[in-house]
Amino acid sequence: MLEIFREVKEKQRFKYDCIVPLSGGRDSSYVLYLAKRVFGLKTLAVNFDNEFQTDQAKVNMETACNILNVDFITYRSKRNTCIKTVHYAIKRALNYGIRAIANCFCNACSYGYRAVCYIAAERFDVPLILWGESEQEHTRHMTDEHIHLGLLKKIMKQFSIWNLLYRLNQYLQRLEFPVRGNLWRSLALLPPKLKRRRTKEIAVFNYVPWDRNLIKRTITRELGWAKPESSVSTWRIDCKLDHLVTYCFYTIFGCSKHCFGYHNMINDRQMTREEALRQELQACSFPNAELLNLLEGDIKLENKEICKILEFSQRGSDG
């Protein structure tokens, strides 16, 4: 990785040496710090506003970029396709239970957050994209069997106005943020792939050790980073949908989605079991007011739909 960085800097012909996808969360903020302060790269921070960003995430991004003197650009749908995607995904899943609803969220930005980085790489001729994903975040292999199990395919095949509107907004998002060479992938509603040979993608934590305490200490001291007051963890503080994800996972598994990440961190000796249990208990006792505000205010569901979602916790995960 350092050799790649050296070659890029020696050419001295790029306005930006790298793009750092920035969400305002913990890991992406740390990668931004590494890119500019440690590796000395001319850095462009690129954000995809999934329309559910927390206020604290926005403050974190602005503060970090100002401190590091990094240029920052953000992309947001003019059609609110992320909000509409989640809205219609929940409507089409309501009759299939809480396990189906738990699969309604990530599709809103799984295309967009990669697409805008590829678009920016083309626009500014940037040779590197530095991703901040880590193994500690990979938890789907622990949960997919219990959430999907053919349910998603069944929902996708149903003919309903909600399914049509859901797919329509996914296509509209791809039309609004097109990635060169991805026509067929867009038609198939697949995640984008980088077709630009002059740009390399690097997963930084494949080379730099992921150290939870070092990351938290560095970004809070050096970048003025903070978590929302209502959050018990520094993990996944950048998206309001985390409240609804926690509700769904607690109803299905009896624990939050964070708990599966804590499992990884404990095994990796990044946190103690006692600390994980304390954070988990706090995470699962969040105020209902925040969940109601998200469902009614942000996702714009009707009262009868909200009541149906909340009833799942009373009937159990098979309701």
C-alpha positions in Angstrom: 0.0 0.0 0.0 2.8 2.4 0.9 4.5 1.7 -2.4 1.3 2.6 -4.3 1.0 5.8 -2.3 4.7 6.6 -3.1 4.1 6.1 -6.9 1.0 8.3 -6.9 2.7 11.1 -5.1 5.8 11.0 -7.3 3.8 11.6 -10.4 2.6 15.0 -9.0 0.1 15.4 -11.7 -3.1 14.8 -9.8 -5.2 17.4 -8.1 -6.2 14.7 -5.6 -4.2 11.6 -4.8 -7.1 9.8 -3.3 -10.8 9.8 -2.5 -11.9 8.9 1.0 -15.6 7.9 1.2 -16.8 9.8 4.3 -20.0 9.1 6.3 -19.2 11.0 9.5 -18.9 7.6 11.3 -15.9 6.2 13.2 -13.9 4.2 10.7 -14.3 6.6 7.7 -13.2 9.5 9.8 -10.1 7.6 10.9 -9.2 6.7 7.3 -9.6 10.4 6.4 -7.1 11.2 9.1 -4.6 8.5 8.0 -4.8 9.6 4.3 -4.1 13.3 5.0 -2.2 13.5 8.2 -0.2 10.2 8.3 0.3 9.3 4.6 0.4 12.9 3.3 -2.0 12.3 0.4 -3.9 15.1 -1.4 -7.3 14.0 -0.3 -10.9 14.5 -1.5 -13.6 13.5 1.0 -16.8 12.2 -0.8 -20.1 11.7 1.0 -23.3 10.1 -0.1 -26.2 11.6 1.8 -28.6 8.7 2.1 -31.2 11.2 3.5 -31.1 9.5 6.9 -27.8 11.1 8.1 -27.7 12.1 11.7 -26.9 15.8 12.6 -23.8 14.7 14.5 -22.5 12.9 11.5 -22.8 16.1 9.4 -21.0 18.0 12.1 -18.2 15.4 12.3 -17.6 15.5 8.6 -17.5 19.3 8.5 -15.2 19.6 11.5 -12.8 16.9 10.3 -12.5 18.4 6.8 -11.9 21.9 8.2 -9.2 20.6 10.6 -7.4 18.6 8.0 -8.0 21.2 5.2 -9.5 18.6 3.0 -11.9 19.4 0.1 -15.4 17.9 0.7 -18.2 17.1 -1.7 -21.5 15.5 -1.0 -24.1 13.9 -3.3 -27.8 13.7 -2.5 -30.7 12.6 -4.6 -32.9 15.4 -5.9 -35.8 12.9 -5.9 -35.3 11.6 -2.3 -34.9 8.1 -3.8 -33.4 6.7 -0.5 -36.4 7.8 1.6 -38.8 6.5 -1.0 -36.9 3.2 -1.3 -37.1 2.5 2.4 -40.7 3.7 2.5 -41.9 1.3 -0.2 -39.6 -1.5 0.9 -41.4 -1.5 4.3 -44.8 -1.3 2.7 -44.2 -4.3 0.6 -42.7 -6.3 3.5 -45.4 -5.5 6.1 -47.4 -8.7 5.4 -44.3 -10.9 5.7 -43.4 -10.1 9.2 -40.5 -8.5 11.1 -37.8 -10.7 9.4 -38.8 -9.2 6.1 -38.8 -5.7 7.4 -35.3 -6.2 8.8 -34.1 -6.4 5.2 -35.6 -3.1 4.1 -32.8 -0.6 4.9 -29.4 -1.1 3.3 -30.7 -1.1 -0.3 -31.3 2.6 0.1 -27.6 3.4 -0.1 -25.8 0.2 -1.0 -25.6 1.5 -4.6 -25.3 5.2 -3.9 -22.3 5.3 -1.5 -20.1 3.4 -4.0 -21.5 5.0 -7.1 -20.7 8.6 -6.1 -17.1 7.7 -5.3 -16.7 6.1 -8.8 -18.4 9.2 -10.3 -16.0 11.5 -8.4 -13.0 9.5 -9.5 -14.0 10.0 -13.1 -14.8 13.6 -12.7 -11.6 14.6 -10.9 -9.2 12.0 -12.4 -8.4 10.5 -9.0 -6.1 7.4 -8.9 -7.1 5.9 -5.6 -10.2 5.2 -3.5 -9.5 4.3 0.2 -12.3 2.3 1.8 -12.7 2.1 5.5 -14.6 -1.2 5.8 -13.3 -3.6 8.5 -13.8 -7.3 9.3 -15.5 -6.2 12.6 -18.3 -4.8 10.5 -19.0 -8.1 8.7 -21.8 -9.7 10.5 -24.2 -10.8 7.7 -22.9 -14.4 7.8 -24.3 -14.6 11.3 -27.7 -13.3 10.6 -28.7 -13.8 6.9 -29.9 -17.4 7.4 -32.4 -16.2 10.0 -33.6 -13.1 8.2 -33.7 -14.1 4.5 -34.1 -17.9 4.0 -35.8 -17.4 0.6 -38.1 -14.6 2.0 -36.5 -11.9 -0.1 -37.0 -13.8 -3.4 -40.6 -14.4 -2.5 -41.2 -10.7 -1.8 -39.4 -9.6 -5.1 -41.7 -11.9 -7.1 -44.9 -10.5 -5.7 -46.9 -8.2 -7.9 -47.9 -5.1 -6.0 -47.9 -1.4 -6.4 -45.4 -1.1 -3.5 -42.9 -3.5 -5.2 -43.2 -1.6 -8.5 -42.6 1.7 -6.7 -39.7 0.2 -4.8 -38.0 -1.0 -8.0 -38.8 2.3 -9.8 -36.9 4.3 -7.2 -33.9 2.0 -7.4 -33.8 2.6 -11.1 -34.2 6.3 -10.6 -31.2 6.3 -8.3 -29.1 4.6 -10.9 -30.2 7.1 -13.5 -29.4 10.0 -11.2 -25.9 8.6 -10.3 -24.8 6.6 -13.3 -21.5 4.8 -13.2 -19.6 4.4 -16.5 -19.7 0.8 -17.9 -22.4 -0.3 -15.5 -25.5 -0.3 -17.8 -26.2 -4.0 -17.5 -25.5 -4.1 -13.7 -27.9 -1.1 -13.3 -30.6 -2.9 -15.3 -30.2 -5.9 -13.0 -30.2 -3.7 -9.9 -26.7 -4.9 -8.9 -24.1 -3.0 -6.9 -21.8 -0.9 -9.1 -18.3 -1.9 -10.1 -15.4 0.3 -10.9 -14.6 0.1 -14.6 -12.0 2.8 -14.6 -8.6 1.1 -14.9 -6.7 4.3 -13.8 -8.2 4.1 -10.4 -7.3 1.5 -7.7 -9.5 0.6 -4.7 -7.8 -0.1 -1.4 -9.4 -1.5 1.8 -7.2 0.3 4.2 -7.8 -2.0 7.2 -6.5 -4.9 5.1 -3.1 -3.2 5.6 -3.5 -1.1 8.7 -4.5 -2.9 11.9 -8.0 -2.1 13.1 -7.6 -0.9 16.7 -10.9 0.2 18.2 -9.4 2.2 21.1 -6.8 3.9 18.9 -9.4 4.9 16.4 -11.7 6.4 19.0 -8.8 8.2 20.8 -7.4 9.6 17.5 -10.5 10.9 16.0 -11.8 12.5 19.2 -8.6 14.2 20.0 -7.4 15.1 16.5 -10.6 15.7 14.6 -13.1 16.9 17.2 -15.2 13.8 16.5 -18.2 13.0 18.7 -21.0 10.6 19.0 -24.7 11.7 19.5 -25.6 12.1 23.2 -28.3 9.5 22.8 -25.9 6.9 21.4 -24.3 4.4 23.7 -21.6 3.3 21.2 -19.4 5.1 18.7 -20.4 2.5 16.1 -22.9 3.2 13.3 -23.8 6.7 14.6 -24.1 8.1 11.1 -27.5 6.8 10.1 -30.9 7.3 11.8 -32.1 4.0 10.5 -30.0 2.3 13.1 -32.9 2.8 15.6 -35.2 0.7 13.4 -32.5 -1.9 12.7 -32.0 -2.3 16.5 -35.8 -2.7 17.0 -36.0 -5.4 14.3 -33.0 -7.3 15.5 -34.1 -7.2 19.1 -37.5 -8.6 18.1 -35.9 -11.4 16.0 -32.8 -12.3 18.0 -33.3 -10.8 21.4 -30.2 -8.5 20.8 -29.2 -5.6 18.6 -27.3 -5.8 15.3 -24.4 -4.2 17.2 -24.2 -7.3 19.4 -22.9 -9.4 16.4 -20.2 -6.8 15.9 -19.4 -6.9 19.6 -18.9 -10.7 19.1 -16.2 -10.0 16.5 -14.6 -7.3 18.7 -14.5 -9.6 21.8 -12.9 -12.4 19.8 -10.4 -10.0 18.4 -9.7 -8.7 22.0 -10.9 -5.2 21.0 -13.4 -5.0 23.9 -14.3 -6.9 27.0 -17.4 -9.0 27.4 -18.5 -6.8 30.3 -18.2 -3.7 28.2 -20.1 -5.3 25.3 -23.0 -6.4 27.7 -23.2 -2.9 29.1 -23.5 -1.3 25.7 -25.9 -3.9 24.5 -28.3 -3.4 27.4 -28.3 0.3 26.8 -28.7 0.0 23.1 -31.8 -2.2 23.5 -33.5 0.3 25.9 -33.6 3.3 23.6 -36.7 5.6 23.8 -39.7 4.7 21.7 -40.1 8.3 20.8 -37.0 8.2 18.6 -38.3 5.1 16.8 -41.8 6.7 16.3 -40.2 9.9 15.0 -38.2 8.0 12.5 -41.2 5.9 11.2 -43.6 8.9 11.1 -41.3 11.8 10.4 -38.5 10.5 8.2 -39.9 7.4 6.5 -43.4 8.9 6.4 -45.4 5.8 7.2 -49.1 5.9 8.1 -50.3 5.4 11.6 -51.8 2.0 10.9 -48.5 0.8 9.4 -46.5 2.1 12.4 -48.8 0.3 14.7 -48.4 -3.0 12.8 -44.6 -2.7 13.0 -44.7 -2.0 16.7 -47.1 -5.0 17.3 -44.4 -7.4 16.1 -42.5 -6.9 19.3 -45.6 -8.1 21.2 -46.3 -11.1 19.0 -42.6 -12.2 18.6 -40.4 -12.6 15.6 -42.7 -14.9 13.8 -45.6 -12.5 13.8 
